[in-house]
Amino acid sequence: MTIVETKGVPWNDGTLFGKEKYEQLDPFWLISALNYALNLMSPSDIVEFPNNVAYSGQLSPKPNHVGSDPVIGIVGDWGTGLYTDKNGVNSSISPSERVMNDIKKNHKLDYLLHLGDVYYAGTEYRPFSFEEWLNFKVLWPDQGKDRNFTLNSNHEMYGDASGYFKVALESDGPFGHQNGMSYFSVNYGKWLLIGLDSGYYSDSANGTKFYMDGAIGTDLFNQQIKWLESFKEHDGPIMIMSHHNPCDFTGDVLDNTLWKQVTDAIGTPAVWYYGHVHNGVVYTQLKDGAAIPYIPTKARCCGHGAIPFGNAWETQSNIDYYAHTPDTVMGAPRVLNGYATITLHADGSYDESFYESGNAVAVYTRHWAVNELQTN
């Protein structure tokens, strides 16, 4: 307990049990619980799921990037706002600021996508603060018209989803082109990239579980599922973006509602990027229990944008990379936060890279050829 109260202790997936801000025993996580309780007591206060036309667009490089393929930055669980970490002893700049400064300094992005989570409860105004504005929207580096995307999450659902739908997606903001919708699709060449809302129907599909398990609908409320089914005949690779994870930390999809709903709707996607788990992980392959052969989807956890985490100690036999570089600024057992970039190529191939805070050189990078990816 002395170590927990001073340095913190990492759990199997890197979750850091400590008492500093945003560590697992931070007492202010009670704000999330309080807002969740308000949702249970008054579910009618939760913003109604919108029924607008979902955004559909064609990706393109920015005008000054003509001649290149579009580059997309991906950052997850980034909405911590600016705060002095470790009581100001080791750093005067918050992890979220360190990560975003790297993104802006080191990359010529065409698009920037947030995989969701604004803390503590992504509130519009109830209670305590305007978190969606202060901790996320006002800090977001706008990439220009139609070049920013953000997804719904469990933490933004705690605040009755009003911060996400009414603040983040307001029409005159950087995410206004999403048309008030929490899911979208974009194309580039043979590629189809789909962003999903895995938070809104989380409890409805999985039971009262604090919105911790992802879902995109239910038997009664299947608007998003029906929309997703319209892409079933897409001729080319599909990349899914969601907040929630389609697999557990070992890469097993067994009994995962989100995985089942998506694959029932469109088949097996080529690539899946997600946040929710505060770590950066590149899986070698997914699995379905003990079933053979393995699943060809390239799964990537990119939920390490700002929350403090440590070196995960669960078996790492099924991964090509995981975030575990010691954070010398913050001290042990903290490891560096980070983000990812992808470059889509019109022929259906793509490049991906993972970066860690303070490093301009990728710690993991790979080109995936067309014949290495699952296609419909």
C-alpha positions, -999 to +999 in steps of 0.1 A: +000+000+000+029+023+006+040+018-030+005+023-043+002+056-024+036+069-036+046+055-069+017+034-080+015-003-090+007-015-126-020-042-131-019-069-159-030-045-187-010-016-175-037+001-154-019+021-128-031+017-092-021+049-076-036+080-060-023+107-084-046+124-108-062+100-133-045+070-117-069+042-107-074+054-071-078+091-079-108+100-056-122+122-083-132+092-104-163+094-081-174+121-105-179+094-131-198+072-107-220+101-095-229+110-131-236+073-139-259+071-109-278+101-122-283+083-155-297+053-137-321+074-116-332+096-145-326+078-178-348+103-197-321+129-192-297+109-215-296+127-248-317+109-274-298+089-300-299+111-331-315+101-364-297+124-388-279+114-420-245+099-410-215+117-426-200+099-456-170+114-474-140+109-496-106+112-480-080+134-496-047+150-488-047+187-478-041+211-507-005+216-497+000+178-495-010+171-531+007+141-546+006+121-514-019+097-499-040+108-468-023+106-434-046+101-404-035+107-368-052+086-342-053+094-305-074+077-279-086+086-243-070+120-247-096+142-229-079+148-196-074+185-201-044+204-190-032+196-155+001+196-136+010+159-131+024+145-099+016+177-080+041+196-101+071+178-087+083+162-120+064+181-147+046+213-155+031+199-187+003+173-188+006+141-207-021+151-231-002+183-240+030+164-245+013+140-269-005+167-289+026+188-291+044+159-307+016+153-331+016+189-343+054+192-344+063+159-361+036+152-386+018+167-416-016+152-410-045+153-433-070+141-406-070+137-368-094+113-351-102+109-314-112+075-303-133+089-274-131+095-236-133+129-220-128+129-182-141+126-157-176+123-173-175+144-205-201+167-190-218+196-208-226+212-174-236+186-148-222+183-123-190+201-116-177+215-148-180+219-186-156+190-192-163+184-229-153+220-236-125+225-212-108+191-214-112+184-250-128+207-276-110+239-268-077+221-269-082+202-301-059+213-330-084+218-358-072+202-390-096+222-412-131+216-426-142+180-426-108+168-413-116+161-376-135+131-362-145+121-326-162+091-312-186+085-283-173+066-253-182+053-218-170+084-200-189+107-222-220+086-216-216+091-179-223+128-185-257+117-201-240+121-235-249+158-236-212+169-237-205+147-267-236+154-287-243+191-277-207+204-273-183+183-292-206+178-323-221+213-324-225+224-360-200+253-359-172+234-343-144+212-358-166+181-357-197+198-372-195+179-404-205+147-385-240+162-387-246+155-350-240+118-355-217+096-335-209+072-364-196+079-400-179+064-430-151+076-453-136+061-485-102+063-502-096+041-532-104+005-522-105+015-485-136+020-464-130+034-429-160+032-405-163+051-372-187+035-347-205+046-315-198+017-292-209+036-261-245+047-264-260+012-264-234-004-242-255-010-211-287-017-231-269-046-249-247-059-221-266-051-188-258-024-162-220-025-164-210+011-163-208+013-201-176-007-199-185-032-227-191-020-262-222-024-283-236-007-314-273-014-308-299-039-295-327-059-311-350-030-305-327-002-313-307-012-343-304+020-363-266+019-363-265-019-370-288-015-400-266+014-413-235-008-409-251-037-428-253-014-458-216-018-463-216-056-463-209-058-501-180-033-500-153-045-524-121-039-506-106-037-471-126-023-442-110-005-412-131+000-381-126+027-355-144+025-322-139+035-286-145+001-270-123-029-276-135-059-298-113-083-278-098-087-244-062-078-235-049-112-248-065-106-282-094-130-276-128-120-291-147-148-272-181-135-259-174-099-270-207-083-280-192-055-301-171-080-321-201-102-328-224-073-338-199-059-362-188-091-378-225-103-381-232-070-400-202-068-424-180-098-419-144-097-407-128-063-410-092-059-422-081-036-394-096-024-361-083+006-341-098+012-306-092+029-273-108+023-239-079+002-226-052+027-215-024+012-234-008+010-269-009-026-283-003-040-318-017-076-319-001-102-341-035-119-346-069-122-329-083-154-317-117-169-308-110-189-277-092-221-287-106-220-322-081-225-351-074-208-375-068-175-360-088-144-370-070-122-397-082-088-384-053-065-374-063-052-340-047-021-325-053-006-291-045+031-291-059+042-257-027+056-243-031+093-253-030+108-218-040+086-189-011+075-167-003+038-171+025+013-163+042-017-179+016-044-184+027-078-171+001-101-187+016-125-213+028-106-244+031-136-267+004-124-291+016-089-299+042-071-321+044-041-299+031-027-266+039+006-249+064+000-221+092+026-225+098+041-190+087+077-186+119+094-172+101+127-167+073+113-145+094+085-130+087+048-124+065+029-129+050+053-154+056+046-191+053+070-221+019+080-235+015+079-273-005+079-305-006+063-340-007+074-376-019+056-406-014+063-444-041+047-466-031+038-502-057+036-530-048+001-539-059-012-505-025-013-488-016+009-458+012+020-435+009+023-397+032+037-371+030+040-333+048+069-315+057+075-279+057+110-262+089+129-268+101+107-297+099+119-333+108+084-346+082+056-346+087+028-321+066+005-343+061+009-381+048-015-407+036-015-443+008-039-450+005-051-486-029-057-503-025-095-501-017-093-464-051-079-455-086-094-452-109-081-479-146-087-486 
